[in-house]
Amino acid sequence: MNDTAESNRLEGRVALVSGGARGVGLAIARTLAGQGAKVLIADAGGAINGDGADPTVAEAVAAELGDSALAFTDSIAEASAAQAAVALANEAFGGLDILVNNAAILRDGFIFKSDPADFDEVLKTNLAGAWYLTNAATPLMRQHAKDNRGGEPYQWGRVVNITSTAGFYGNYGQSSYASAKSGMLGLMRTTAMDLARAGITCNAVAPFAATRVTDTIVPANDEQTTYKERALKVSPDHVAMVVAWLCSPEGQSITGQLFGVRGREVFLFSQPRPIATLARDDADWDVAALSEAAAATFAPLYTDLKTDLEVFNTEPKV
Ligand SMILES: NC(=O)c1ccc[n+]([C@@H]2O[C@H](COP(=O)([O-])OP(=O)(O)OC[C@H]3O[C@@H](n4cnc5c(N)ncnc54)[C@H](O)[C@@H]3O)[C@@H](O)[C@H]2O)c1
């Protein structure tokens, strides 16, 4: 494909990117705008842990992107704000074809030491915020599908949930974050099903990228020092490219999938399905019988407790 076709690919489309003013979200917003989309940058501009707010962060990005972008600076962790963000995109740009649920905060701490209030905040921003936006955006997308907005058939309607490998590998001290991120997978699967008839897709992408979050990792050992050094080499632009692919006409048939992006490596992840079955026809299981059968059939297949950090331990391709 030549540069012109690449830059016009999303001409006439409207995207809403939550957390679109920094890091991965900023790269996504710039890439979608670069391909012709109008972009609503929904970013409250707070600290990594969600404290505070700074509307100037999203406003500066919107100013940089000019006519292609607008800032929405209320927290998307409120249902009413999510509704308002979708309404603004619709009023300002005439519709909404693409939603990227990317905003997230971190409040780490071992499960046995954490404050329930921190869990509530993380779930509210990272998972409820994504649900609120999807709930607010998809009636409009369904209407666009009925109206064949932009030509028949409607080729758009995209929801991309930015998740994390922490959501399915787990990570020390990230029980809240991992709970929210794995929750996004259930949200992704069900959104894909609920919207399949309308031709609207929903997928999840787990990024690896240098952002302010990667910057703040304080290595506890040599392995983590190496991880951080490698992570800081990986531009979020690679993640943005994969999101742009899912949002392109070529992404129309891809739904319900979980991808990962680390530099030039793009992963398709499996999703949990039974890998072994124990079944008894003659009687219910009891503890002794189950122990014996599981030791033979399940034990060789048990999933180890390696973190994503330990698994993705090779030099990234950048
Ligand atoms: N950087 C990585 O390597 C990495 C790894 C795994 C997952 N992720 C995921 O990628 C996404 C982006 O992460 P990042 O590293 O770019 O983080 P970041 O902190 O640089 O950017 C997140 C943005 O979201 C915004 N935000 C947070 N809460 C908000 C709210 N309630 N309303 C509106 N905006 C809000 C913040 O202001 C910030 O600009 C997150 O979903 C994160 O979980 C990143």
PDBQT file of the ligand as one rigid body, heavy atoms in Angstrom, charges set to zero:
ROOT
HETATM    1  N1  LIG A 401       2.808   0.568  28.902  1.00  0.00    +0.000 N 
HETATM    2  C1  LIG A 401       2.739  -0.737  28.897  1.00  0.00    +0.000 C 
HETATM    3  O1  LIG A 401       3.733  -1.451  28.686  1.00  0.00    +0.000 OA
HETATM    4  C2  LIG A 401       1.417  -1.426  29.147  1.00  0.00    +0.000 A 
HETATM    5  C3  LIG A 401       1.430  -2.795  29.456  1.00  0.00    +0.000 A 
HETATM    6  C4  LIG A 401       0.222  -3.428  29.648  1.00  0.00    +0.000 A 
HETATM    7  C5  LIG A 401      -0.967  -2.728  29.524  1.00  0.00    +0.000 A 
HETATM    8  N2  LIG A 401      -0.950  -1.394  29.262  1.00  0.00    +0.000 N 
HETATM    9  C6  LIG A 401      -2.237  -0.704  29.125  1.00  0.00    +0.000 C 
HETATM   10  O2  LIG A 401      -2.161   0.291  28.116  1.00  0.00    +0.000 OA
HETATM   11  C7  LIG A 401      -3.061   1.361  28.464  1.00  0.00    +0.000 C 
HETATM   12  C8  LIG A 401      -2.311   2.670  28.443  1.00  0.00    +0.000 C 
HETATM   13  O3  LIG A 401      -1.259   2.620  29.398  1.00  0.00    +0.000 OA
HETATM   14  P1  LIG A 401      -0.054   3.625  29.385  1.00  0.00    +0.000 P 
HETATM   15  O4  LIG A 401       1.154   2.849  29.773  1.00  0.00    +0.000 OA
HETATM   16  O5  LIG A 401      -0.067   4.406  28.138  1.00  0.00    +0.000 OA
HETATM   17  O6  LIG A 401      -0.468   4.543  30.641  1.00  0.00    +0.000 OA
HETATM   18  P2  LIG A 401      -0.448   6.140  30.856  1.00  0.00    +0.000 P 
HETATM   19  O7  LIG A 401      -0.627   6.349  32.303  1.00  0.00    +0.000 OA
HETATM   20  O8  LIG A 401       0.731   6.721  30.177  1.00  0.00    +0.000 OA
HETATM   21  O9  LIG A 401      -1.752   6.625  30.069  1.00  0.00    +0.000 OA
HETATM   22  C9  LIG A 401      -3.047   6.369  30.556  1.00  0.00    +0.000 C 
HETATM   23  C10 LIG A 401      -3.884   7.607  30.304  1.00  0.00    +0.000 C 
HETATM   24  O10 LIG A 401      -5.212   7.341  30.793  1.00  0.00    +0.000 OA
HETATM   25  C11 LIG A 401      -5.704   8.511  31.403  1.00  0.00    +0.000 C 
HETATM   26  N3  LIG A 401      -6.751   8.167  32.375  1.00  0.00    +0.000 N 
HETATM   27  C12 LIG A 401      -6.625   7.425  33.492  1.00  0.00    +0.000 A 
HETATM   28  N4  LIG A 401      -7.774   7.365  34.166  1.00  0.00    +0.000 NA
HETATM   29  C13 LIG A 401      -8.673   8.081  33.445  1.00  0.00    +0.000 A 
HETATM   30  C14 LIG A 401     -10.052   8.399  33.615  1.00  0.00    +0.000 A 
HETATM   31  N5  LIG A 401     -10.746   7.957  34.670  1.00  0.00    +0.000 N 
HETATM   32  N6  LIG A 401     -10.673   9.160  32.680  1.00  0.00    +0.000 NA
HETATM   33  C15 LIG A 401      -9.985   9.610  31.606  1.00  0.00    +0.000 A 
HETATM   34  N7  LIG A 401      -8.678   9.344  31.392  1.00  0.00    +0.000 NA
HETATM   35  C16 LIG A 401      -8.033   8.599  32.305  1.00  0.00    +0.000 A 
HETATM   36  C17 LIG A 401      -4.482   9.143  32.075  1.00  0.00    +0.000 C 
HETATM   37  O11 LIG A 401      -4.677  10.538  32.308  1.00  0.00    +0.000 OA
HETATM   38  C18 LIG A 401      -3.387   8.839  31.062  1.00  0.00    +0.000 C 
HETATM   39  O12 LIG A 401      -3.179   9.940  30.177  1.00  0.00    +0.000 OA
HETATM   40  C19 LIG A 401      -3.644   1.012  29.813  1.00  0.00    +0.000 C 
HETATM   41  O13 LIG A 401      -4.889   0.370  29.623  1.00  0.00    +0.000 OA
HETATM   42  C20 LIG A 401      -2.648   0.024  30.390  1.00  0.00    +0.000 C 
HETATM   43  O14 LIG A 401      -3.221  -0.822  31.330  1.00  0.00    +0.000 OA
HETATM   44  C21 LIG A 401       0.231  -0.716  29.071  1.00  0.00    +0.000 A 
ENDROOT
TORSDOF 0
